[in-house]
């Protein structure tokens, strides 16, 4: 069996607004822009990102998160926070440093 990453889909009560935020955060252009479902084109190593409108958000901590690799973590974190991300925690372990953030819907993602 051959498997390839096709798309990561995020559920949101306001999928279009969240898709617009991620478009600004990643620079990825829209391939579909609609209130019910939106998609961002894959770019710079990111898969296609999908955003699906749901009536009720999934309760509790998300069990899957994106790890974004950047050339300047501090600058990227500052930019993402300025766009509306929330700083959750800075980490350093085993010679690696990363920052956990939450998008406007509260979905966690890491920047390293």
C-alpha positions as a printed NumPy array, in Angstrom:
array([[  0.   ,   0.   ,   0.   ],
       [  1.237,   3.467,  -0.877],
       [  0.038,   6.417,   1.22 ],
       [  0.705,  10.105,   0.681],
       [ -0.305,  13.063,   2.794],
       [ -3.211,  14.718,   1.008],
       [ -4.779,  17.189,   3.409],
       [ -5.105,  18.085,   7.072],
       [ -8.672,  19.175,   7.859],
       [ -9.625,  21.346,  10.827],
       [-13.194,  21.523,  12.16 ],
       [-14.41 ,  24.977,  13.161],
       [-17.658,  26.765,  13.928],
       [-16.374,  29.585,  11.679],
       [-14.329,  27.683,   9.126],
       [-13.948,  30.567,   6.692],
       [-12.599,  32.976,   9.319],
       [-10.15 ,  30.349,  10.584],
       [ -9.05 ,  29.54 ,   7.013],
       [ -8.42 ,  33.239,   6.397],
       [ -6.308,  33.401,   9.568],
       [ -4.214,  30.385,   8.526],
       [ -3.832,  31.858,   5.028],
       [ -2.351,  35.025,   6.536],
       [ -0.215,  32.996,   8.962],
       [  1.277,  30.682,   6.317],
       [  1.011,  32.723,   3.132],
       [ -0.895,  29.836,   1.528],
       [ -3.448,  30.926,  -1.095],
       [ -7.027,  29.673,  -1.17 ],
       [ -7.989,  26.953,  -3.628],
       [-11.571,  26.987,  -2.296],
       [-13.099,  29.775,  -0.204],
       [-16.566,  28.989,   1.157],
       [-18.361,  29.239,   4.512],
       [-18.934,  25.474,   4.728],
       [-15.51 ,  24.287,   3.561],
       [-12.343,  26.098,   2.544],
       [ -8.956,  24.828,   1.349],
       [ -5.499,  26.355,   1.25 ],
       [ -2.978,  25.24 ,  -1.353],
       [  0.043,  23.261,  -0.221],
       [  3.067,  25.539,   0.046],
       [  6.634,  25.412,   1.366],
       [  6.345,  21.872,   2.662],
       [  2.861,  22.268,   4.153],
       [  0.107,  19.898,   3.062],
       [ -3.207,  21.168,   1.761],
       [ -5.103,  22.618,   4.725],
       [ -8.882,  22.162,   4.841],
       [-11.339,  23.949,   7.126],
       [-14.772,  22.408,   7.626],
       [-17.672,  24.151,   9.343],
       [-19.2  ,  22.168,  12.209],
       [-22.05 ,  23.071,  14.541],
       [-20.283,  21.946,  17.71 ],
       [-16.532,  22.085,  18.318],
       [-14.844,  18.936,  19.528],
       [-14.536,  19.223,  23.314],
       [-11.188,  18.953,  25.07 ],
       [ -7.606,  19.168,  23.854],
       [ -6.987,  18.477,  20.19 ],
       [ -5.235,  15.155,  19.636],
       [ -3.422,  16.202,  16.473],
       [ -1.407,  19.351,  15.88 ],
       [  0.763,  20.895,  13.199],
       [  4.497,  21.393,  13.666],
       [  5.722,  24.335,  11.603],
       [  9.444,  24.585,  10.846],
       [ 10.7  ,  28.155,  10.377],
       [ 14.087,  29.81 ,   9.905],
       [ 13.616,  32.283,  12.785],
       [ 11.385,  30.897,  15.547],
       [ 11.29 ,  34.075,  17.657],
       [ 10.337,  36.281,  14.692],
       [  7.736,  33.762,  13.483],
       [  6.159,  33.513,  16.94 ],
       [  6.018,  37.307,  17.212],
       [  4.334,  37.523,  13.797],
       [  1.827,  34.766,  14.585],
       [  0.913,  36.369,  17.92 ],
       [  0.443,  39.709,  16.144],
       [ -1.965,  37.925,  13.77 ],
       [ -3.998,  36.621,  16.712],
       [ -2.346,  33.402,  17.886],
       [ -2.063,  32.862,  21.637],
       [  1.267,  31.898,  23.195],
       [  0.843,  28.676,  25.191],
       [  4.398,  27.707,  26.177],
       [  8.057,  27.806,  25.211],
       [  9.955,  24.508,  25.401],
       [ 13.596,  23.402,  25.371],
       [ 14.506,  19.74 ,  25.493],
       [ 17.364,  17.656,  24.142],
       [ 18.935,  20.611,  22.361],
       [ 15.675,  21.495,  20.604],
       [ 13.582,  24.592,  21.203],
       [  9.976,  25.097,  20.152],
       [  6.968,  27.197,  20.993],
       [  3.404,  25.979,  21.374],
       [  0.725,  28.402,  20.197],
       [ -3.057,  28.27 ,  19.803],
       [ -4.863,  29.566,  16.719],
       [ -7.974,  31.773,  17.123],
       [-10.135,  28.639,  17.605],
       [ -7.804,  27.287,  20.307],
       [ -6.174,  24.589,  18.129],
       [ -2.618,  23.991,  19.298],
       [  0.348,  24.072,  16.923],
       [  4.104,  24.181,  17.425],
       [  6.756,  26.37 ,  15.818],
       [ 10.397,  25.276,  15.731]])
